[in-house]
Amino acid sequence: MNEIDVYNTYSNYLKDRYGEKVYKLPISLRLSCPNRDGFISRGGCTFCGEEGGSFENLSNRLRVRQQISRNMDYIRNRYKAEKFIAYFQSFSNTYLPLEEFKEYINESIVEDIVGISISTRPDCIDDRYLEFLREVQDRHNLDITIELGLQTVNYHSLMKINRGHTLGEFIDAVMRIKKYQFRICTHLILNLPWDSMIDVIENAKVLSALGVDEVKLHSLYIVKGTKMAEEYERHEIQMISKEEYMKRVITFLEYLDPNIVIQRIIGRAPEEDTLFVNWQESWWKIRDEIVEMMKERKTCQGMKFNYLGGKAIKRFN
C-alpha cells in the first residue's frame, strides 16, 4: 500500500487533472511581509528564518523568467516533465504594489506553464489582486491556486508565534477567494508546542467546513537564529515525539473531508540550518511510517468525517 491508498495525494490529483506528472517551479521575489517590516509587527513569525518558507529557491536577484527557465530545464532533464506550475513561494507574495504583482505574474506565464500557485498570508488578500488573477486565468486558461499560511486554528498559539493574524482573517480570506473560484491550499503545522490533539481535530473540522481544496502539513523545525530557536535553547518549548506527530497526522486525516487534496504530510529543511528537524530522520521515512501505520489500523482520510450537515438531526432520518 502507498500513500494514494490512504489519503488523497497531490501527485495523483495533478496526474488526473493534466494527464501526466506536473512539477511546481519555485519562484522567489525580493519582498517581505507585514509581520516583518513593522506594518503589523517586526521580527516575523517566531519560527521563520531569513529565507522565509523555502531553503531551495534560486536567488531572488534573478528575474522571474530566469528562475522559471533554470528550474524548468533542471526538472525536465531529471524527471522528463513537460508541464509545470509557477510557484511563488517565499514570504507573502501578494504583499507588494498591484502593478509590481501584475508584472511578476505576467512574467511567469510561459509555454508549458499550466498553473500558478501563490503563497501568501490571510491578511494579504485583496480583491483587486484577485480580479487581476481571474483575468489571467480566463485569458490564458491557467489554474490559479492561493496558498494561505494558517499554521493552526488555535488563535492563542497564533499569538505565541507572533503570527500577526488570527482565525478570523483566515476565514475572511477563504470566503473572498472562493468568490473567484480559485483553488485554496492551507498550510498547517501540526506540532506547535502549545497545540494538543483537540487543536489537530479542530484544524481538520474548520478546513473541511470552509471547503478548502488542498492542505500542506508541516512538521515544526527550529531554524537557527530565530526567536523560537532562542526559546528552544532555553528549554522554554519542547518538541513532541515522532510517534505523537505521526498520531496527529493520522487523526487529522481521519477527520478531514476525503475530497481535500494533501500536498504533503511532513515538512523538510537542511540539518545545517536547524537545531531540530524531523527527529533527525529523513522526511520520507517518516511519511512511509505514517502510511504503514494507517494501513495497519485500516484507516484512511475521511474515516471520521461525519460531523457536518446537521449531524445531530440525522437521528430522525
N, C-alpha and C positions, 0 to 999 in steps of 0.2 A: 504494500500500500504506500502511495506517495501522498504529498500534501493535497493534490487535487481531489483525493477521495474523502478528505475530512474537512476541508474548507475551500471556499470559493476563490481560487488563486487569480492574481492579476495576469500572470502569463497566459493562463487558459482563456481569460476574458479577451485579452488582446488577440490571441490566435483566432478566437471565434469571431471577433469584430472585423479583423482585417485579412483573415485567411492565411496568415503566416506570422512568424515571430516579428515583434516590433520592439525596438530598443529606445530608451529615453536618453537624450543627449543633454548632459548638464550644462547650464549656462550661468556664468557668474557676472553680475553687474557691480559697478562701483557705487554702492549705495549703503545705507544703514537702515535703522528702524527708529520709530518714535520713542522706543524704550531705551535708546542709546544716546540720542542727540539732545535730550533734555526737553523735548516737547511733552512727553509723558513722564519720563524718568531718565536717569543716567546709569550706565553700567550694564544695561540689558538684563535679560533673564540670568539668574544666578548660575545656571548650568551652561550658558552659551559662551563659546570661545571666540577669539578674534576672527575666525574664518566663518562664523555663522554656523549653518547647519550642514556643511559639507567639508570633507577633507580631500575630495577627489576632483574638484573642479580645476580647469585651466585658469591661468591668470586673468583677472578681470580687466587687465590692461589691454587684452586682445578685444577686438570688435566682436560683436555677437556672431557675425557671419564667419569670422575666422575660427571661433570656438566650435561652431557647428561643423565646419568643414574638417577640422582636425579630428574631432571626435567621431564624425561620420566615417572618415577614412579608416580610423583605428577599428571601429566596430565592424565595418564591412570586411576588413581583412581578417579579423579574428573570428567573427561569428557568421560571416556570409549574410548579414542582414541587408534588407533592401528598403525597409520602411522605418521611420523614426518619429519620435515625439520631441519637440523642442521643450526642454525643462528648465525654466527659470527658477533656480533652486535656493541659493543662499540669501539670508536676510528677508526683508519684506519687499517683494518685487512690484508692489503697487504703491509703494511709499516714495513717490517721485512725481514731478510735474507731469501733467497729462501728455503734453507734446513729446516729452522725452520717452514716456511709456509707449506712445504710439510708434516712435522711431525704432525702439528696440524690438517691439513685436513685429513690425513690418520687416525688419532686417532678418528675423528668424524664419520667414516664410520662403523656403527654397524647395527645389524639387525633392521629392521623396519624404518631405515632412507631412505627416498625416494628422498631427495634432499638436496642440500647445498646452503645456501644463505650467501653471503659475503659482508658486508658493508665496504665501503672504500671511498677515495677521488678520483676525476677525475685525479689528478696528481700522483696517486699511482697505475696506471695501466701499467703493464709491460708485454710484450709478452711472456717472459719466464714463468711467473706465469700462464698466460692464456694457454700456451701449456701444462703445467702440469695439469691444471684443465680439459682440453679436454681429456687427457689420463684417468683421474679419471672418467669422465663422461662416456667414452666409456667402460672402464673396468668394472665398477660397475653398469652401466645403471642407473645413477643418473641424476636428473635435476639440472643444475647449474644456479644460479641467482647472478648477480653482482648488488649490491645496491649502487648507486652513490649519495653522498650528493652534491646537487647543491644549493638548497635554493632559488635561484632566477636567472633569466636570466639577470637581471639588474646589469651590472658589476660595476656601481657606488655604488650600495648597497653592493655588494660583497666586495668592498674595505672598506666601512664603518664598516663592521662587521669583518674586518681583516681575510677574508676567505683564502687569500693566493693564490687564482687562480681566473680566470675569466671564461667567457663563452667559450672561445677558447679551454681551456684544457678539458672542459666537452665534447665538440663536438668531439675532438680528441679521448677521451676515448670511447665514444659511437661507433664511426666508427671502432675502433680496436676491441672492444668486439664483435661487430656484425660479424666480420670475423670468429669467433669461434662459432657463433650461440648460445651463451648463452642468457638467458633472462636478461633484464636490467630493474631495478626498480630505479626511480629517486625520491629523497626526496626534497620537496619544503616547504618553509614557506610562507604562503600567506599573512601574516600581518606584514611583516617587516616595520618599521616606515617610511622608505623612498620610499616605493613602492606604486604605485597607481593602479587603475583598468586597466590602459593601460598595466602595467607590468604583471598583472594577465592574461590578454588575450594573451600577448606575450609568457608567460610561456607555455600556452596550445598549441599555434601555433608551437613553437620551438620543444616541445616534440613530437607533432604529426608529424611534418615534418621529424624528426630524426627516427621515428618509434620505440620509446621505448615501452616496453611491459607492464610495471606497473608503478604506481605512488603512493607515500605515502605523503599525505598532513599533515603538522604540523601547529598548531596554536602556535605562539610565546609565550613562557613563560619566565619569568625573574627569573633566578636561583640566589640565594643568593651567594655573594662572587665573582661574575663575573664582568667584566668591564661594561657590559650592565646594571647590577644591580646598579652600581655607577651612570651611566648616567640616569637611571630611577629615582633614588632617588634625583638627582639634577634637575629633570624635564627637562632634555635635550631631552628626547624622550617621545612620547605619544603613547599609545595604541589605536587602532581604536576600535569602539564599537562592541559588539557581533553581532548586526544587520548588520554592514558593513562586518564583517568577513563572515557571512552567505551568503551575496550577492556575495562576492568574490568567495567563493566555488562554488556557483551555476553558476556564469559566467564562471569560469574556466572549469567546467564540460561541459557546453554547447558548448564551443569551442574545447573541446578535442575529438580526434578520439574515437569513441564509442568502438573500439576494445581494447583500452588500459584498463588494469585491475586496479581498485582502491583498494589499500590495506587499506587505511584509509582516512578519510576526516578531522580529527581533532586529535591533539596530547593530551598527558596527562602527568602529573607529580604530585608528592605529594605536598600538600599545605605547609607542614612544611619546605620544601627545597626551596620554591619560594616566591618572592614578588608579583608575579602576575601569575595566571594560569587560563585560560578559564573563565574569568569574574566571578570567584568564583562559577561556576556551574559545575555540573557533565558533563563529556565529552559526555556521551551517550545521555543526554538530548538535548544537542546542536546538535548532529548528527541527532536525531529524528526530531528536529525542522527544520533542513535543508531539510530532506526528505519530511516533510509535506509541507514546502514552495514550493518545486519543484512540488509536487502533485497539490497544489492549482494553480500554474502558468501553469500547464500542459506542463512542460518542462522536459528534460532528458539529459543525457550525449550525446554529439554529435549533439544536436539540431542546432548548428550554425557551424558545421564542414563542411564548404563549400568553403574553401579558398585555397586548394592545387590543383595541377594538371592543372595549367593554367586557373584559374578562369575567367580571362577577355576574353580569346579567345573562351570560350564556348558559347558566344553570337552568334557565327556564325554557331553553330551546328543545 
